[in-house]
Amino acid sequence: MTSSTEPVRPWGRLTDHIGLGVLSARFDRDLLEEVLNRTGRRENRSRRLPAHVMIRYVIAMGLFFADSYDEVMRRLVGNLRKLGSWADDWQVPTASAIAQARQRLGAEPLKELFARACVPLASPGTKGAWLAGRRLMAIDATGFDVADTPANAEHFGRAGSGPKASAYPKLHLAALAECGSHAIVGAVIGSCRTGERTLMADLTGSAGPGMLIMADAGLFSFELFTDFAATGADLAWRVGASVSIGHIRWLPDGSYLALVYRPGLSADVRKRLVALVRDGEEVPEEQARLVRVVEYTVPDRNPSGELIVVVTTITDPGELPALELAEAYHQRWEEESALDEIKTDLRGRGEVLRSKTPELVEQQMWGLLLAHYAIRGLLLDAADPAGYDPDRMSFVKGLRVVRRQVTDQAAISP
């Protein structure tokens, strides 16, 4: 029996939010037409597979990743004849026709649709989505194996080299995720030869005021930290032992004010900068940045007592006490969970993005991101009215419901 103090799990409401399909509900026809106009991919003549259909088809490829191209189309349109929604002489296109239509579409409309549609989802009442009046966000990066073709190998590269090179070329993805909903709202696709921090610099366009962005120690650099801070977002980034920190003074909550430095400054220069701040002077931001440092350990998770050091741009402990920040920082792992939902649940563990050219690989990757966003939006729409934390809802279960509804109700019309 469900306790009266425990919110009711809202699974029974999922189909109420799907309507004619999660693809149509989240990415409506008017938005698709705007995207096609902006990217110049509207057809000059009528085709069996118009561009707006192919956008939804590519997203459906993300929902039914393991299926062949023509089987994905059958799933989408299989119920339309029963509904009287197509002409009797219309046939499901061949795999070759679908491939040609994907090539005509390219990757840009999917990228533009992601930029237009994939915005933070959490409402003010969404559980676990906010801290100190700021939307909890996180950045991270991961890799995806792509089809082993000469073009893909040239464009994306392989991890490692020589005998230790990866079996498949690898796409590198950097992402900005909303922790409360697992929605990915910023993404950059690149080669595995491109470093994580380089990719992350292109994510700053998705960051902004009202966010508190978290990151792990491997992503910290003075330049990247400064670039994200310049967007107006607040930051809470873990730093490693190699990062030099200049102590300024202790604060009542046990945290302390400090400087983080641009690389290459001598010890004497760093000391002079600390002295300037202690005397009430401002420090040039191109040399150092004033931060607040929160240090803590998690004995039950790390018996060795490893010290976790987080630097934040929120310098007033009255806005965000050290204990609250330490308790919230573990939510950075929600980003990894979101990426795992794409890699394991949507794509399938160990599966390869099977498109043969770099542009179609990127098109397929944007389709996966859009499919994930649509499902996560559906789960939040169901969770919020029930007062339930959306990141505790099973993505796999939501995916199964969406697949069943898309197949049964047909999200597109030819």
C-alpha positions in Angstrom: 0.0 0.0 0.0 1.3 3.5 -0.9 1.9 5.7 2.1 -0.2 8.8 2.2 2.9 10.9 2.6 4.6 9.5 -0.5 3.7 11.0 -3.9 1.9 8.6 -6.3 4.0 7.4 -9.1 2.6 9.0 -12.2 3.1 6.2 -14.8 -0.6 5.9 -15.4 -0.6 9.4 -16.8 2.1 9.0 -19.4 -0.2 8.2 -22.4 -2.2 11.3 -21.6 0.8 13.4 -22.5 1.7 11.6 -25.7 -1.3 12.5 -27.9 -0.4 11.5 -31.5 3.2 10.7 -30.6 6.0 12.2 -28.6 7.6 13.5 -31.7 4.7 15.6 -32.8 3.9 16.7 -29.3 7.4 18.0 -28.6 8.4 19.2 -32.1 5.4 20.5 -33.9 5.0 21.1 -37.6 5.3 24.9 -37.4 8.6 24.6 -35.6 9.9 22.1 -38.2 8.9 24.5 -41.0 10.8 27.4 -39.3 13.9 25.3 -38.9 13.8 24.2 -42.6 13.4 27.8 -43.7 16.2 29.0 -41.5 18.6 26.3 -42.8 17.5 26.5 -46.4 16.6 22.8 -46.7 13.0 23.2 -47.9 12.3 21.1 -51.1 11.8 22.9 -54.4 9.4 20.1 -55.5 7.0 17.7 -53.9 8.6 14.5 -52.8 7.4 11.3 -51.2 9.7 12.0 -48.2 9.5 15.7 -47.6 12.0 17.3 -45.3 9.6 17.8 -42.3 8.9 14.0 -42.4 12.6 13.2 -42.6 13.3 15.3 -39.5 10.9 13.3 -37.5 12.2 10.1 -39.1 15.7 10.8 -37.9 14.5 11.4 -34.4 12.6 8.1 -34.7 15.8 6.4 -35.6 17.0 7.4 -32.1 13.9 5.8 -30.6 14.3 2.6 -32.6 18.1 2.5 -32.9 18.5 -1.2 -33.5 15.9 -1.3 -36.3 16.8 -1.1 -40.0 16.0 2.2 -41.8 12.9 0.9 -43.6 11.7 -0.8 -40.4 11.8 2.5 -38.6 9.6 4.0 -41.4 7.2 1.0 -41.1 6.8 1.6 -37.4 6.0 5.3 -38.0 3.4 4.9 -40.8 2.2 1.4 -40.1 -1.1 2.5 -38.6 -1.8 5.3 -41.0 -3.6 3.1 -43.6 -6.0 1.9 -40.9 -6.7 5.5 -40.0 -7.3 6.5 -43.7 -4.5 9.0 -43.5 -2.7 8.1 -46.8 -3.5 7.3 -50.4 -3.9 3.7 -51.3 -1.0 3.8 -53.8 1.5 5.2 -51.2 4.1 2.6 -50.3 6.8 2.6 -47.5 10.0 3.9 -49.2 12.9 1.6 -49.7 16.1 1.9 -47.6 17.8 3.5 -50.6 15.1 6.2 -50.9 15.3 6.9 -47.2 19.1 7.2 -47.4 18.8 9.6 -50.3 16.3 11.7 -48.4 18.6 11.8 -45.3 21.4 13.0 -47.5 19.2 15.8 -48.9 18.2 16.8 -45.4 21.7 16.8 -43.9 22.6 17.5 -40.3 22.0 21.3 -40.0 18.2 21.2 -39.6 18.5 18.6 -36.7 21.2 20.8 -35.1 19.0 23.9 -35.5 15.9 22.1 -34.1 18.0 21.0 -31.1 19.1 24.6 -30.5 15.5 25.9 -30.8 13.6 23.3 -29.0 15.9 21.8 -26.3 15.6 24.3 -23.5 15.6 23.7 -19.7 12.4 21.9 -18.7 12.1 22.2 -14.9 9.4 24.4 -13.5 9.8 26.3 -10.2 8.1 23.4 -8.5 10.2 20.6 -10.0 11.8 18.6 -7.3 15.6 18.5 -7.2 16.0 21.1 -9.9 17.0 24.2 -8.0 19.6 25.4 -5.5 19.7 28.9 -4.0 17.2 30.1 -6.6 19.4 28.8 -9.4 18.8 26.0 -11.9 21.2 23.1 -11.2 23.1 22.2 -14.4 26.2 20.2 -15.2 28.7 19.8 -18.1 30.4 16.6 -19.2 31.7 14.8 -22.3 31.6 11.3 -23.7 32.4 9.3 -26.9 30.4 7.3 -29.4 31.7 4.7 -31.8 30.8 5.4 -35.4 30.8 3.2 -38.5 34.3 2.3 -39.7 34.5 4.1 -43.1 37.4 6.0 -44.5 35.4 9.3 -44.3 34.4 8.8 -40.7 37.9 7.8 -39.7 39.3 10.9 -41.3 36.8 13.2 -39.8 36.3 11.8 -36.3 39.7 10.0 -35.8 40.4 7.0 -33.5 41.2 7.0 -29.8 44.8 6.0 -29.3 47.3 5.2 -32.1 49.1 2.4 -33.8 48.3 -1.1 -32.4 46.4 0.5 -29.5 44.0 2.5 -31.8 40.3 2.0 -31.2 38.5 -0.4 -33.5 36.0 2.2 -34.6 36.3 5.9 -35.2 34.9 7.9 -32.3 32.6 10.9 -32.1 33.2 13.2 -29.1 30.2 14.8 -27.5 30.2 17.7 -25.0 26.9 18.4 -23.2 25.2 20.7 -20.8 22.4 19.0 -18.9 19.7 20.1 -16.5 20.2 18.0 -13.4 16.6 17.9 -12.2 15.2 16.6 -15.5 18.2 15.0 -17.1 17.4 17.1 -20.2 20.4 17.9 -22.4 20.0 21.5 -23.4 23.4 22.2 -25.0 25.6 20.0 -27.1 28.7 20.2 -29.3 29.8 17.4 -31.6 33.5 16.9 -32.6 36.3 14.6 -33.2 37.9 12.4 -30.6 41.1 14.2 -31.4 39.6 17.4 -29.9 40.1 17.8 -26.2 37.2 18.0 -23.8 38.0 21.5 -22.7 38.2 22.7 -26.3 34.7 21.2 -27.0 33.3 22.6 -23.8 34.3 26.2 -24.8 31.6 26.0 -27.5 28.9 25.2 -24.9 29.0 28.6 -23.4 26.3 29.8 -25.8 23.9 27.5 -23.9 24.8 28.9 -20.5 23.4 32.0 -18.8 22.1 33.8 -15.8 20.0 31.9 -13.3 22.0 28.7 -13.7 24.4 27.0 -11.3 26.7 24.9 -13.5 28.7 22.1 -12.0 31.8 20.3 -13.4 34.3 17.6 -12.4 37.9 18.3 -11.8 39.1 17.0 -15.1 37.3 19.9 -16.9 38.8 22.7 -14.8 41.0 25.3 -16.5 41.3 28.9 -15.6 40.3 29.9 -19.2 37.2 27.6 -19.4 36.1 28.6 -15.9 36.4 32.3 -16.9 34.5 31.7 -20.2 31.6 30.1 -18.4 31.5 32.7 -15.6 31.3 35.4 -18.3 27.9 34.1 -19.4 26.4 35.2 -16.1 25.9 31.7 -14.8 27.2 30.8 -11.4 29.7 27.9 -11.2 30.6 25.2 -8.7 33.5 23.2 -10.2 35.7 20.7 -8.5 39.4 21.2 -8.8 42.3 18.9 -8.4 45.4 19.1 -6.3 47.4 20.6 -9.1 45.3 23.8 -9.2 47.0 26.6 -7.2 44.6 28.4 -4.8 45.5 31.6 -2.9 43.8 31.7 0.5 42.2 35.1 1.3 40.2 34.6 4.5 37.9 32.1 6.3 34.1 32.5 6.2 31.6 31.7 9.0 30.3 28.5 7.3 33.8 26.9 7.1 34.4 27.9 3.5 37.0 30.5 2.5 37.6 33.2 -0.1 40.5 32.5 -2.4 42.0 33.3 -5.8 42.4 30.9 -8.7 45.2 32.0 -11.1 45.9 32.1 -14.8 48.5 29.5 -15.6 52.1 30.8 -15.7 52.1 33.4 -12.9 55.1 33.3 -10.7 54.8 32.7 -6.9 55.7 36.3 -6.2 52.9 37.6 -8.5 50.4 35.3 -6.9 51.4 36.6 -3.4 51.0 40.2 -4.6 47.5 39.4 -6.0 46.4 37.9 -2.6 47.7 40.9 -0.8 45.8 43.2 -3.1 42.5 41.4 -2.4 43.2 41.4 1.4 43.7 45.2 1.2 40.3 45.6 -0.6 41.6 46.1 -4.1 40.3 44.4 -7.2 42.4 41.9 -9.1 42.5 42.0 -12.9 40.4 39.1 -14.1 42.9 38.2 -16.8 45.3 37.3 -14.0 43.1 35.7 -11.3 39.6 35.3 -10.2 38.0 35.6 -6.7 36.1 32.4 -5.7 34.8 30.7 -2.6 36.2 27.3 -1.7 34.3 24.5 -0.1 36.3 21.5 1.1 34.7 18.3 2.4 35.1 14.6 2.6 32.5 11.8 2.1 33.6 9.0 4.5 30.9 6.5 3.6 31.7 6.7 -0.1 35.5 7.2 0.2 36.9 5.6 3.4 40.4 6.9 2.5 39.2 10.4 3.3 39.9 12.0 -0.1 39.4 15.8 0.1 36.9 17.2 -2.3 37.6 20.8 -3.2 34.9 22.8 -5.0 35.3 26.4 -6.1 32.2 28.5 -6.7 31.5 32.0 -8.0 28.8 32.4 -5.2 31.1 34.2 -2.7 28.4 35.0 -0.1 27.8 32.0 2.2 24.5 33.6 3.1 23.2 32.8 -0.4 24.5 29.3 -0.4 26.0 27.8 2.8 28.9 25.3 2.4 26.9 22.4 3.7 24.1 22.9 1.1 26.6 23.2 -1.7 28.5 20.0 -0.6 25.1 18.1 -0.4 24.1 19.3 -3.8 27.4 18.8 -5.7 26.8 15.0 -6.0 23.9 15.9 -8.4 26.6 16.6 -11.0 26.4 12.8 -11.6 22.9 13.3 -13.0 24.7 14.5 -16.2 26.5 11.1 -16.4 23.2 9.4 -15.9 21.6 11.4 -18.8 24.5 10.5 -21.1 24.2 6.9 -20.1 20.5 6.9 -21.0 21.5 7.8 -24.5 24.4 5.4 -24.8 22.9 2.4 -23.1 19.1 2.7 -23.3 18.5 4.5 -26.6 21.6 3.4 -28.6 22.1 0.1 -26.9 25.2 -0.9 -25.0 28.2 -1.3 -27.4 26.2 -0.3 -30.5 27.7 1.8 -33.3 26.3 4.9 -35.0 26.0 3.2 -38.4 25.8 6.1 -40.8 28.6 6.0 -43.3 29.5 9.7 -43.7 30.4 12.3 -41.1 27.4 14.5 -41.9 24.9 11.6 -41.5 26.7 10.5 -38.3 26.2 14.0 -36.9 22.6 13.9 -38.2 22.0 10.7 -36.4 23.6 12.0 -33.2 21.3 15.0 -33.2 18.4 12.7 -33.7 19.4 10.7 -30.6 19.7 13.9 -28.5 16.3 15.0 -29.7 14.7 11.6 -29.0 16.2 11.7 -25.5 14.9 15.2 -24.9 11.4 14.3 -26.0 11.3 11.4 -23.6 12.7 13.4 -20.7 10.1 16.1 -21.4 7.4 13.5 -21.3 8.6 12.2 -18.0 8.8 15.6 -16.4 5.3 16.5 -17.7 4.0 13.4 -15.9 6.1 13.9 -12.8 5.4 17.5 -11.9 1.6 17.3 -11.4 2.2 14.3 -9.1 4.8 16.1 -7.1 7.3 13.4 -8.0 11.0 13.8 -8.7 11.5 13.3 -12.5 15.0 12.0 -12.2 13.7 9.1 -10.1 11.5 7.9 -12.9 12.7 5.1 -15.0 14.0 6.3 -18.4 13.7 2.7 -19.8 10.1 2.5 -18.8 9.4 5.8 -20.4 11.2 4.7 -23.5 9.0 1.6 -23.8 5.8 3.5 -23.4 6.9 6.0 -26.1 8.0 3.3 -28.5 4.6 1.6 -28.1 2.7 4.8 -28.6 4.7 5.9 -31.6 4.1 2.5 -33.2 0.4 2.4 -32.4 -0.6 5.9 -33.1 1.8 7.0 -36.0 3.4 10.3 -35.3 3.8 11.6 -38.9 1.8 11.7 -42.1 3.4 11.1 -45.4 
